[in-house]
Amino acid sequence: MAKNNSIKKGVEKIIIANWKMQLDLKDSLILAKKMKSKFAKFKKGKVVICPDLVSLRDVGAILKGSNVKLGAQNVFWEEKGPYTGEISPRTLKDIGCEYVIIGHSERRKNVAENYEMIYKKTKAVLNTDGLTPIVCIGENWDERKTDRRDFVLAEQLQQALGGLEIFDNQRIIVAYEPIWAIGSGTAMEPQEADYAHKIIKLTLNNMFGMQILNKNFKVIYGGSVSSKNVKDFNSENIDGLLVGGASLNAEEFYKVADIITSK
Ligand code: PGA
């Protein structure tokens, strides 16, 4: 009884590298090879790399059969049709992607991606067997400063996921990324991050129930995590990390993954 009524702790952590548009094809392949060998014996958690769209296929070929999984940074919500410049979930799956980032704040800001689109993308990805959405949420500095964070997070979750039916075999990762911490070099205070993760999990509990929260969801943190501060995020409420800058170097990224998965 108690088991179904409390948030599950100590789940397998997932560490996701978001390479953004930081590397060209050549450097993506070099780094993918380094990551593959660095993580060859890593068994403490799941590791995912999200290169840019053009590098996906070749990075996937390098990672094939290894411990490191492939993810994309964006996707469209339709399966097929006249959608110039877009990529379908099915095509991502076909080239070996198992994960896809949806609604990163840089897309919300730079190409006006909104939560209506994020909802449609999440739904399409959930309906693609074997593909897991990484849905990004997070408040901006002004919202944080004026104590509106809890409300903003609940609202974003509602807009991104409200009304979705989650089936037994489907998984969703919610990436909590306070916009003001991304790429700033200053991560969030650990107690604050822990608190925000609790709020997100309680909201998901209200939306989907504890059983689905525990089985189908992970909630991870992103925003200026590095080997220097990652220890602070080793909390039972934080199920993993979305890492930008610190994922552009195999040694550094390995340290981050190693520390966050240490007991
Ligand atoms: P950062 O990026 O680690 O460089 O702050 C995180 C992200 O945007 O996913």
Boltz pocket constraint, residues with backbone or C-beta under 6 A from the ligand:
constraints:
  - pocket:
      binder: B
      contacts: [[A, 18], [A, 177], [A, 181], [A, 182], [A, 183], [A, 184], [A, 185], [A, 222], [A, 223], [A, 224], [A, 225], [A, 242], [A, 243], [A, 244], [A, 245], [A, 246]]
      max_distance: 6.0
